Amino acid sequence: MRDSSVVRRDTGLTRDSAAARARNDSAALRARKDSAAAADTIKAALAQSELPVLADPSGSYHWTRRTMFESGALTVQDLLDRTPGLTGMRANWIAQPMMSAYLGDPRRLRISVDGFELEELDPRMGRVWDLSQIPLWSLDDLVIERSASEVRLLLRTWRVERTTPFTRTDIYTGDQATNLYRGLFGRRYRHGEVLQLAGQQYSTTAGRFAESSDQLGLMTRVGIGRPTWTADAVLMRRNRHRGRNFSQTLGDTVPATESVRSDAYLRLAWFDTSRGAWAQTLAGTSIYTHHAPDASSSSTTADTGRSRSQYVLTGGYNRGALRASFTQRFLFGFGRHVATPSARIGWDAPRLSLSAFGEGRGLDSTRRFDVSAVVRPIRVAYFAGSIGTERPLSDSAGAPVFSRIEAGLRARDLWLSGGVMHRDAVEVDPVAIVRSATPLRSDSAATGAFATIRGRVWQAVYLDAHAVRWSDTTGAYRPQYQTRTELYLSTSLLDRFPTGNFHIRASVVHEYRSTLLWPDTSGFTRVTGYRVFSTLLQFKIVSAEVFWNYRNTFDARYAEIPAYRRPRLTSIYGVRWEFWN
């Protein structure tokens, strides 16, 4: 027989234990919630370079990290193709050289990343950028600023703000023996410290006229962010193996290359560039080394290494519609020391957007100035203009003038615009990497008319189209007619998926180009025009994006550079997946 007092004592103990466990469980739950809240803290953002006023409604574009990949772009060139006045020139697929000519001049493209100006250091490219070397995957956003005289590509690298670790994995595969793998990791720590690691590797063999190529890109960022100041160090490195690419008829060859390019900088910043007074200092270097894998190759007789150091002091002030900044840049390398001052001032208001940029003599000993404006007298119309000039070290060479005027009208959700752009006579740099017989030449004054249509056509159907017609047929690197039209469906079906965890994009792209003239020692070589169709189908489900990109759908046989054919119908598909863990 059991003692009732024992039973009562045991029952009391049981109740006390249960209450204690409940209290402990509640405390543990609160601790887990506190821990989860702490793990998901948003820290002060690391500094970014300034974003200028873009007083160019039809030619300036801003892509965020999400919209860059959503567009179907594999390279920076894919985004530049959407800009009126730019003509893309690709030797083959993604591993081979790709260049852009603005107003018929391949030199009129400048690139900076986080305010650190980049220079093409490959001696075989001259002053013309090989855009296959710009790491699109490492960016947070990309801005195309089109002035009257040049296009400035403003890049800002990927940043993280949350203490919850972020991971992203991308896997692509498809035709041309293309396989691409990408991984990103980033997190912030308790006191605002940051660690970011990212890498991309791809390999491809683009047909029987091109040898296999591969490229490995790495990015690292460490630093600390506080409410009033930030400090970070960034390293971007690209290891490239490019196989030879043979032309079909003219006997030229894009040479094989083993190269490494590293861009590194240290930045100290005070306050945010988007509001109030701010200042930044940068110190960095760019190093490029390359050699020919085959020592017997006549294209490269010796290994080559080039480097350039750069120091930047910049500051500005933003208040309301006003933005102003001043930059002093110091460049050291190749036995030269160049100090280049520059200044910006902008005004961005509902009725008026104004942007002015001036720069002292840089590496090419040329001073530049341009000003752009957009006037919106009513909500459904605008008038815009831009004018620029540049003066080389030898003032006797003259100062060419560049200009653009345009007007736009809104019809419901569509913007219809048109205008004229003009360029005085200039010397056009050669693109010698693909054709050894390409000379430096003088190109006469040129005038082109352009038209754009952008916006929503009906419900979730959108249109993005532009066309350019030059008044002559004798200019280099600019076909008389050039168009790009993209009709696409973009919707999240919020009536069925109110959480926003679903999105679909389906597009058809048509590109047309008339005959292009390529400078030759005997005059010009003609590149036959073409028309190409491509499609993109993409689904976003929660944090995963699955896509299928089908380029040159109807198997057109065409080239953008004499005797270097672009790939035939090419299918690329894959998945991009983000994790917060």
Steps between C-alpha positions, in 0.01 A plus 500: 500500500644836392535791740264780392745764623761357271254513215416857585869589523572327170208680337625833630846426371358405163301822479800706608717322242242559227478868592877526505523330164233735364693798630820360357331429165357852493840647580661282234236608249561863583875440470450335162284790387755747629774300327302486177432872522868564564594269214278698263626845595554749217831680544609836364549472125850511357575806290417518131627729229278790406213454256486807273186666371412316179363777281440270205151341487561276200863402531581454869422173671527375855491128580491357850647161583159337457408667170843439346453123515126519435577668166676185377838674470807275511753781447522877533477520121147356516392804706687754287316373191187674635656847460431705182823603331701200624603223261615172652770294326567143614760265361309186602347382829544623862874421534613687187556877473192724491510875448254789472528802270314816601427736209729277296800527735600194712698723740199695631418262783636564851458267795528557874423272793416653840655827379826320407564567130595191302740496209537235231851371571522231231755652256342318206168680561652848489251745653197289405327300774457122477167479683530125556727597793240702695356280781125564475430239769687697772285814474222645713390739230607632162434843349548598136550877481482619141636849448524670163862392450547172688335222699604464863437158650466546878527175697441448871601170657282263698445583869327328792332670796345217705668290766312195377744319267410534132585229247428485131567221252462528121539218252479550121552255218419479132630508143852600392612255773425774751502420872493773765507479880469792737494529879468794738520523877468808716409606851533785747615451858413643839701822480435565131787291359443352155629194319409429138635224276389433144621306200402403149647239269395420147629304205391493138598381153319716246501285187767364270661838437577567867709308750376433851511788748435541870504774759508513880392816679532571872381784722578565867387783727587559864426809700286669762201728480392753762222759480734790418799327338593180320821328391532210260756325282401331173688261275371393158707250303440335161709205381440448130596228256380598153555258216564620147208617289548462125337717237326313219647670191747782567774309681486702822504336841412622847810373682495261792557664837572404858438811705431618853348834588470624859328819615530582872421806704463623857223753568428726797169685489315749713121518479274386217529633143120513466441782750681788667876553493725201434863416428699195386863407446615204293842347446537210263679331215427308182741229383487308172730220390473277196699261285440280198445134596691398186847651508523466122194720446586803293222703664683545829877482519544545875316507826361840587409664828343843551376680809348832596458646849217739575420734787167682519374781723134581449222677683161650436177639629139395438202698617154482347533517123866612508797265462858619472838328531870551435762230435878511484653189346872413500629228265848343511638245256690448173743771605228766523333698776165651406280716725146538367238721668132466415173648623129425471193704572142385456144609565222241504149642541160401355514767228874515434796263511843649437843337504841653427837323502846643451838325508858618473764328292514127564709213367423594140587868567147610413271739687126429488181684578135413442161616621161327466148614586144368496203739517152365586248779441211258543477147639457337159784667311867587531774675304865405547839601376868437556815669375863414560848579384854377553833667446823299461840614629577649161235772470587535132324168442168675566219419741228281348144569614243232576128561541165327540142630510179305547137521602262248652125457535310260724202308361338327798790295645721517189771760447564587133811706430728603219800718439823575320864450607802661335876453521774709341788336316724293729781249488365148558710249693562161336371168635822316420444195724278334238655639179867592474427713189266736686654850494446823691290718274327835487122487474301791363214673684191284547134556581251235603128496577355269762162399641398303811183340635498387862235406753192289556297403195214318671461361853824301563638534143787747449703629207860628488612603151738741336616571143789706363556629146820678401487751216796343318630154412873574514570494875700233681350283775146642453251331268260742333200319654493330837201391710428298812146405605401304809138407570457335838253379759590577862261421784492365857130393478434665834131407490605135525832539682452799734824425688704600194681164495433445131599688186507418131681676218472393137653705221573505129789713371558606140828663396570643157812657357585612146847473345786611722829637366819383668815712440772328300840609371349499150178678601212305653389141537123456490321298768163382369195606698276258687182450698489272805221380729551381859267389780510488879273313741556546873315400818563619854370271774568632852878559486585286196503617137490249216562626146539391140669741255488405133718724282497522120184290495477474120866405452618809312856490365641843577800694626565831675873500416636405156531120463428425869161335506274516803370166636202332343187432705615487862301379797603595855302393804554479873399599851588782740421430865535723806513375860477681835629267767 
